[in-house]
Amino acid sequence: MAPQLWLLRHGEAVPHESKPDDERELTPSGRRQAEAGGAALAALNVEFAACYTSPKVRAVETARLACEHLNIDTVRAASLAGGFSREDALELLLAHGDARVLVVGHEPDFSQVVHDLTGARVDFKKGGVAAVRVERGSGELLVLLRPKEIETLAMALGRR
């Protein structure tokens, strides 16, 4: 199996003007999005070698809630806080050989990484998931799921 990078965008957070950006937490809707993301991935039997998260509160909360369903601990990675690049993604991914790695972070970084690896232009919604199979530094987009699709999967497969 070729390595796979799975990207989970943080769930909906409180408004920008409510507090400093690094401290913005998830709303109740954002918590549901994060739980559904983890439940859907678990129901699909997607197993990860590692989960890296941005240190920003909304991403840490998203990772924690999602990973409760995935039986994996999270590791904070400063590169995911802002300016996350193709090179950063490959560094995190390739440290685990031919495995799947989950990263939790932010836009516009995630859609740019997907584009840089695959050439695809994607609309990455809050709480959305994308997966890219990576070989020789380039990639193939395997899946792009919006939050509503993730919630439907989680509910249909009985994991919520």
Accessible surface in RSA format (square Angstrom, percent):
REM  Atomic radii and reference values for relative SASA: ProtOr
REM  Chains: A
REM  Algorithm: Lee & Richards
REM  Probe-radius: 1.40
REM  Slices: 20
REM RES _ NUM      All-atoms   Total-Side   Main-Chain    Non-polar    All polar
REM                ABS   REL    ABS   REL    ABS   REL    ABS   REL    ABS   REL
RES MET A   1   121.86  63.1  58.13  38.5  63.73 151.7  62.23  52.9  59.62  79.0
RES ALA A   2    18.44  17.0   6.27   9.7  12.17  27.7  11.27  15.9   7.17  19.0
RES PRO A   3    13.71  10.0  13.71  12.5   0.00   0.0  13.71  11.3   0.00   0.0
RES GLN A   4    14.88   8.3  14.88  10.9   0.00   0.0   0.00   0.0  14.88  11.3
RES LEU A   5     0.52   0.3   0.52   0.4   0.00   0.0   0.52   0.4   0.00   0.0
RES TRP A   6    20.78   8.3  20.78  10.1   0.00   0.0  20.78  11.1   0.00   0.0
RES LEU A   7     0.06   0.0   0.06   0.0   0.00   0.0   0.06   0.0   0.00   0.0
RES LEU A   8     0.03   0.0   0.03   0.0   0.00   0.0   0.03   0.0   0.00   0.0
RES ARG A   9    36.40  15.3  36.40  18.6   0.00   0.0   0.00   0.0  36.40  22.1
RES HIS A  10     7.52   4.1   7.52   5.2   0.00   0.0   1.65   1.7   5.87   6.8
RES GLY A  11     0.02   0.0   0.00   N/A   0.02   0.0   0.02   0.1   0.00   0.0
RES GLU A  12    67.52  38.8  67.52  51.1   0.00   0.0  14.04  27.2  53.48  43.7
RES ALA A  13     9.68   8.9   0.00   0.0   9.68  22.0   0.00   0.0   9.68  25.6
RES VAL A  14    24.98  16.4  24.98  22.6   0.00   0.0  24.98  21.7   0.00   0.0
RES PRO A  15    76.28  55.6  67.02  61.1   9.25  33.6  76.21  62.9   0.07   0.4
RES HIS A  16   128.61  70.3 116.40  80.9  12.21  31.2  82.95  85.5  45.66  53.1
RES GLU A  17   154.00  88.4 115.12  87.1  38.89  92.6  75.55 146.1  78.46  64.1
RES SER A  18    61.51  52.0  25.25  33.7  36.27  83.5  35.20  75.0  26.31  36.9
RES LYS A  19    75.88  37.0  62.03  38.1  13.85  33.0  37.42  33.7  38.46  41.0
RES PRO A  20    83.66  61.0  70.66  64.4  13.01  47.3  82.96  68.5   0.70   4.3
RES ASP A  21    55.03  38.5  46.02  45.8   9.01  21.3  34.55  81.3  20.48  20.4
RES ASP A  22    86.55  60.6  82.81  82.4   3.74   8.8  25.06  59.0  61.49  61.3
RES GLU A  23    94.80  54.4  91.04  68.9   3.76   9.0  29.27  56.6  65.53  53.5
RES ARG A  24     6.52   2.7   6.52   3.3   0.00   0.0   0.27   0.4   6.25   3.8
RES GLU A  25    51.46  29.5  51.46  38.9   0.00   0.0  22.75  44.0  28.71  23.4
RES LEU A  26     2.28   1.3   0.00   0.0   2.28   5.7   0.00   0.0   2.28   6.1
RES THR A  27    23.76  16.9  22.15  22.5   1.61   3.8  23.76  31.9   0.00   0.0
RES PRO A  28    80.83  58.9  78.46  71.5   2.38   8.6  79.73  65.8   1.10   6.9
RES SER A  29    35.65  30.1  34.31  45.8   1.34   3.1  14.99  31.9  20.66  28.9
RES GLY A  30     0.00   0.0   0.00   N/A   0.00   0.0   0.00   0.0   0.00   0.0
RES ARG A  31    93.94  39.4  93.94  47.9   0.00   0.0  32.62  44.6  61.32  37.2
RES ARG A  32   122.49  51.4 121.74  62.1   0.75   1.8  46.68  63.8  75.81  45.9
RES GLN A  33    38.12  21.3  31.66  23.1   6.46  15.4  16.20  34.5  21.92  16.6
RES ALA A  34     0.15   0.1   0.00   0.0   0.15   0.3   0.15   0.2   0.00   0.0
RES GLU A  35    59.39  34.1  59.39  44.9   0.00   0.0   8.75  16.9  50.64  41.3
RES ALA A  36     2.04   1.9   2.04   3.1   0.00   0.0   2.04   2.9   0.00   0.0
RES GLY A  37     0.47   0.6   0.00   N/A   0.47   0.6   0.00   0.0   0.47   1.1
RES GLY A  38     0.00   0.0   0.00   N/A   0.00   0.0   0.00   0.0   0.00   0.0
RES ALA A  39     0.00   0.0   0.00   0.0   0.00   0.0   0.00   0.0   0.00   0.0
RES ALA A  40     1.60   1.5   1.60   2.5   0.00   0.0   1.60   2.3   0.00   0.0
RES LEU A  41     2.03   1.1   2.03   1.5   0.00   0.0   2.03   1.4   0.00   0.0
RES ALA A  42    11.75  10.8   3.94   6.1   7.81  17.8   7.84  11.0   3.92  10.4
RES ALA A  43    19.36  17.8   0.87   1.3  18.49  42.1   3.37   4.7  16.00  42.4
RES LEU A  44    77.25  43.0  54.53  39.0  22.72  57.1  58.01  40.7  19.25  51.8
RES ASN A  45   120.26  82.9 101.57  98.2  18.68  45.0  27.89  67.1  92.36  89.3
RES VAL A  46    16.80  11.1  11.87  10.7   4.93  11.9  12.57  10.9   4.23  11.5
RES GLU A  47   134.40  77.2 125.95  95.3   8.45  20.1  45.71  88.4  88.69  72.4
RES PHE A  48    25.30  12.7   0.58   0.4  24.72  64.3   2.48   1.5  22.83  65.3
RES ALA A  49    56.36  51.8  18.42  28.4  37.94  86.3  29.76  41.9  26.60  70.5
RES ALA A  50    10.16   9.3   7.04  10.9   3.13   7.1  10.16  14.3   0.00   0.0
RES CYS A  51     0.53   0.4   0.00   0.0   0.53   1.3   0.00   0.0   0.53   0.6
RES TYR A  52    30.13  14.1  30.13  17.1   0.00   0.0  11.71   8.8  18.42  22.7
RES THR A  53     0.10   0.1   0.10   0.1   0.00   0.0   0.10   0.1   0.00   0.0
RES SER A  54     0.00   0.0   0.00   0.0   0.00   0.0   0.00   0.0   0.00   0.0
RES PRO A  55    53.20  38.8  40.15  36.6  13.06  47.5  40.52  33.5  12.68  78.8
RES LYS A  56    33.82  16.5  32.85  20.2   0.98   2.3   9.92   8.9  23.91  25.5
RES VAL A  57    53.22  35.0  51.97  47.0   1.25   3.0  53.22  46.2   0.00   0.0
RES ARG A  58    12.21   5.1  12.21   6.2   0.00   0.0   0.00   0.0  12.21   7.4
RES ALA A  59     0.00   0.0   0.00   0.0   0.00   0.0   0.00   0.0   0.00   0.0
RES VAL A  60    28.30  18.6  27.68  25.1   0.62   1.5  27.69  24.1   0.61   1.7
RES GLU A  61    39.51  22.7  39.51  29.9   0.00   0.0  12.27  23.7  27.23  22.2
RES THR A  62     0.11   0.1   0.11   0.1   0.00   0.0   0.11   0.1   0.00   0.0
RES ALA A  63     0.16   0.1   0.16   0.2   0.00   0.0   0.16   0.2   0.00   0.0
RES ARG A  64   116.59  49.0 113.02  57.6   3.58   8.5  60.14  82.2  56.46  34.2
RES LEU A  65    12.78   7.1  12.73   9.1   0.04   0.1  12.73   8.9   0.04   0.1
RES ALA A  66     0.00   0.0   0.00   0.0   0.00   0.0   0.00   0.0   0.00   0.0
RES CYS A  67     3.83   2.9   1.72   1.9   2.11   4.9   2.17   5.5   1.65   1.8
RES GLU A  68   109.13  62.7  81.21  61.4  27.92  66.5  44.70  86.5  64.43  52.6
RES HIS A  69    53.71  29.4  43.15  30.0  10.56  27.0  30.73  31.7  22.99  26.7
RES LEU A  70    24.90  13.9   3.12   2.2  21.77  54.7   6.74   4.7  18.15  48.9
RES ASN A  71   142.34  98.2 104.57 101.1  37.76  90.9  38.23  92.0 104.10 100.6
RES ILE A  72    35.84  20.4  20.54  15.3  15.30  36.9  27.03  19.5   8.81  23.9
RES ASP A  73   125.66  88.0 115.04 114.5  10.61  25.1  33.54  78.9  92.12  91.9
RES THR A  74    50.41  35.9  26.11  26.5  24.30  57.9   3.16   4.2  47.25  71.4
RES VAL A  75    78.89  51.9  74.88  67.8   4.01   9.7  78.89  68.5   0.00   0.0
RES ARG A  76   153.59  64.5 128.45  65.5  25.14  59.9  40.67  55.6 112.92  68.4
RES ALA A  77    13.57  12.5   7.97  12.3   5.59  12.7  13.57  19.1   0.00   0.0
RES ALA A  78    83.88  77.1  67.59 104.3  16.29  37.1  68.03  95.8  15.85  42.0
RES SER A  79    39.98  33.8  24.56  32.8  15.42  35.5  32.31  68.8   7.66  10.7
RES LEU A  80     0.89   0.5   0.01   0.0   0.88   2.2   0.01   0.0   0.88   2.4
RES ALA A  81    26.03  23.9  23.55  36.3   2.48   5.6  23.78  33.5   2.25   6.0
RES GLY A  82    50.87  62.7   0.00   N/A  50.87  62.7  27.96  76.7  22.91  51.3
RES GLY A  83    59.30  73.1   0.00   N/A  59.30  73.1  36.18  99.3  23.12  51.8
RES PHE A  84     6.61   3.3   0.47   0.3   6.14  16.0   0.47   0.3   6.14  17.6
RES SER A  85    36.55  30.9  32.47  43.3   4.09   9.4  30.97  66.0   5.58   7.8
RES ARG A  86    64.33  27.0  64.01  32.6   0.32   0.8  15.52  21.2  48.81  29.6
RES GLU A  87   110.51  63.4 104.33  78.9   6.18  14.7  64.16 124.1  46.35  37.8
RES ASP A  88    37.78  26.5  35.44  35.3   2.34   5.5   2.12   5.0  35.66  35.6
RES ALA A  89     0.38   0.4   0.24   0.4   0.15   0.3   0.38   0.5   0.00   0.0
RES LEU A  90    21.57  12.0  21.41  15.3   0.16   0.4  21.57  15.2   0.00   0.0
RES GLU A  91   129.14  74.1 114.94  87.0  14.20  33.8  46.76  90.5  82.38  67.3
RES LEU A  92    25.11  14.0  24.29  17.4   0.81   2.0  25.11  17.6   0.00   0.0
RES LEU A  93     0.48   0.3   0.41   0.3   0.07   0.2   0.41   0.3   0.07   0.2
RES LEU A  94    99.05  55.2  79.98  57.2  19.07  47.9  80.55  56.6  18.50  49.8
RES ALA A  95    77.70  71.4  35.33  54.5  42.38  96.4  48.35  68.1  29.35  77.8
RES HIS A  96    57.58  31.5  37.64  26.2  19.94  51.0  34.45  35.5  23.13  26.9
RES GLY A  97    42.30  52.2   0.00   N/A  42.30  52.2  38.57 105.8   3.73   8.4
RES ASP A  98    95.05  66.6  73.92  73.6  21.13  50.0  18.64  43.9  76.40  76.2
RES ALA A  99    20.04  18.4  17.65  27.2   2.40   5.5  19.96  28.1   0.09   0.2
RES ARG A 100    62.84  26.4  60.60  30.9   2.24   5.3   0.15   0.2  62.69  38.0
RES VAL A 101     0.00   0.0   0.00   0.0   0.00   0.0   0.00   0.0   0.00   0.0
RES LEU A 102     0.00   0.0   0.00   0.0   0.00   0.0   0.00   0.0   0.00   0.0
RES VAL A 103     0.00   0.0   0.00   0.0   0.00   0.0   0.00   0.0   0.00   0.0
RES VAL A 104     0.00   0.0   0.00   0.0   0.00   0.0   0.00   0.0   0.00   0.0
RES GLY A 105     0.00   0.0   0.00   N/A   0.00   0.0   0.00   0.0   0.00   0.0
RES HIS A 106    11.15   6.1  10.25   7.1   0.90   2.3  10.10  10.4   1.06   1.2
RES GLU A 107    48.68  27.9  27.61  20.9  21.07  50.2  13.91  26.9  34.77  28.4
RES PRO A 108   102.07  74.4 101.74  92.7   0.33   1.2 101.88  84.1   0.19   1.2
RES ASP A 109    20.73  14.5  18.89  18.8   1.83   4.3   2.88   6.8  17.85  17.8
RES PHE A 110     0.49   0.2   0.49   0.3   0.00   0.0   0.49   0.3   0.00   0.0
RES SER A 111    21.85  18.5  19.53  26.1   2.32   5.3   6.80  14.5  15.05  21.1
RES GLN A 112    83.29  46.6  80.93  59.1   2.36   5.6  36.39  77.5  46.91  35.6
RES VAL A 113     0.42   0.3   0.42   0.4   0.00   0.0   0.42   0.4   0.00   0.0
RES VAL A 114     0.01   0.0   0.01   0.0   0.00   0.0   0.01   0.0   0.00   0.0
RES HIS A 115    45.35  24.8  42.49  29.5   2.85   7.3  21.04  21.7  24.31  28.3
RES ASP A 116    63.60  44.5  37.44  37.3  26.16  61.9  12.36  29.1  51.24  51.1
RES LEU A 117     4.72   2.6   0.06   0.0   4.66  11.7   0.44   0.3   4.29  11.5
RES THR A 118    37.82  26.9   3.48   3.5  34.34  81.8   7.63  10.3  30.18  45.6
RES GLY A 119    50.48  62.3   0.00   N/A  50.48  62.3  28.27  77.6  22.21  49.7
RES ALA A 120    29.78  27.4  19.35  29.9  10.43  23.7  29.48  41.5   0.30   0.8
RES ARG A 121   186.52  78.3 155.03  79.0  31.49  75.0  72.48  99.1 114.04  69.1
RES VAL A 122    25.56  16.8   3.37   3.0  22.19  53.5   8.98   7.8  16.57  44.9
RES ASP A 123    96.43  67.5  83.31  82.9  13.11  31.0  41.23  97.0  55.20  55.0
RES PHE A 124     4.47   2.2   0.13   0.1   4.33  11.3   0.62   0.4   3.84  11.0
RES LYS A 125    93.73  45.7  90.49  55.5   3.24   7.7  48.65  43.8  45.08  48.0
RES LYS A 126    75.50  36.8  70.80  43.4   4.71  11.2  30.30  27.3  45.20  48.1
RES GLY A 127     0.93   1.2   0.00   N/A   0.93   1.2   0.27   0.7   0.66   1.5
RES GLY A 128     1.92   2.4   0.00   N/A   1.92   2.4   1.92   5.3   0.00   0.0
RES VAL A 129     0.95   0.6   0.95   0.9   0.00   0.0   0.95   0.8   0.00   0.0
RES ALA A 130     0.00   0.0   0.00   0.0   0.00   0.0   0.00   0.0   0.00   0.0
RES ALA A 131     0.00   0.0   0.00   0.0   0.00   0.0   0.00   0.0   0.00   0.0
RES VAL A 132     0.05   0.0   0.05   0.0   0.00   0.0   0.05   0.0   0.00   0.0
RES ARG A 133    73.39  30.8  71.78  36.6   1.61   3.8   9.91  13.5  63.48  38.5
RES VAL A 134     2.83   1.9   2.16   2.0   0.67   1.6   2.16   1.9   0.67   1.8
RES GLU A 135    84.17  48.3  76.32  57.7   7.85  18.7  20.45  39.5  63.72  52.0
RES ARG A 136   226.83  95.2 178.12  90.8  48.71 116.0  95.05 129.9 131.77  79.9
RES GLY A 137    20.96  25.9   0.00   N/A  20.96  25.9  13.72  37.6   7.24  16.2
RES SER A 138    66.36  56.1  65.11  86.9   1.26   2.9  36.54  77.8  29.82  41.8
RES GLY A 139    20.71  25.5   0.00   N/A  20.71  25.5   5.12  14.1  15.59  34.9
RES GLU A 140    92.96  53.4  88.48  66.9   4.47  10.6  40.23  77.8  52.73  43.0
RES LEU A 141    55.51  30.9  34.27  24.5  21.24  53.4  34.27  24.1  21.24  57.2
RES LEU A 142    63.47  35.3  29.39  21.0  34.08  85.7  32.74  23.0  30.74  82.7
RES VAL A 143    42.48  28.0  35.68  32.3   6.81  16.4  42.48  36.9   0.00   0.0
RES LEU A 144    62.03  34.5  40.44  28.9  21.59  54.3  40.44  28.4  21.59  58.1
RES LEU A 145    27.61  15.4  26.14  18.7   1.48   3.7  26.24  18.4   1.37   3.7
RES ARG A 146   129.05  54.2 128.35  65.4   0.71   1.7  38.85  53.1  90.20  54.7
RES PRO A 147    26.34  19.2  21.40  19.5   4.94  17.9  23.48  19.4   2.85  17.7
RES LYS A 148   171.47  83.7 167.62 102.8   3.85   9.2 112.82 101.6  58.65  62.5
RES GLU A 149    59.37  34.1  54.31  41.1   5.07  12.1  31.30  60.5  28.07  22.9
RES ILE A 150     2.32   1.3   2.32   1.7   0.00   0.0   2.32   1.7   0.00   0.0
RES GLU A 151    73.70  42.3  73.70  55.8   0.00   0.0   8.86  17.1  64.84  52.9
RES THR A 152    89.53  63.7  85.45  86.6   4.08   9.7  62.69  84.2  26.84  40.6
RES LEU A 153    48.32  26.9  47.82  34.2   0.50   1.3  48.32  33.9   0.00   0.0
RES ALA A 154     0.00   0.0   0.00   0.0   0.00   0.0   0.00   0.0   0.00   0.0
RES MET A 155   122.17  63.3 101.44  67.1  20.72  49.3  93.01  79.1  29.16  38.6
RES ALA A 156    80.98  74.5  38.64  59.6  42.34  96.3  51.25  72.2  29.73  78.8
RES LEU A 157    81.98  45.7  58.45  41.8  23.53  59.2  64.20  45.1  17.78  47.8
RES GLY A 158    63.34  78.1   0.00   N/A  63.34  78.1  34.31  94.1  29.03  65.0
RES ARG A 159   103.40  43.4  91.17  46.5  12.23  29.1  25.17  34.4  78.24  47.4
RES ARG A 160   111.64  46.9  42.90  21.9  68.74 163.7  43.02  58.8  68.62  41.6
END  Absolute sums over single chains surface
CHAIN  1 A     7475.1       5871.7       1603.3       3778.8       3696.3
END  Absolute sums over all chains
TOTAL          7475.1       5871.7       1603.3       3778.8       3696.3
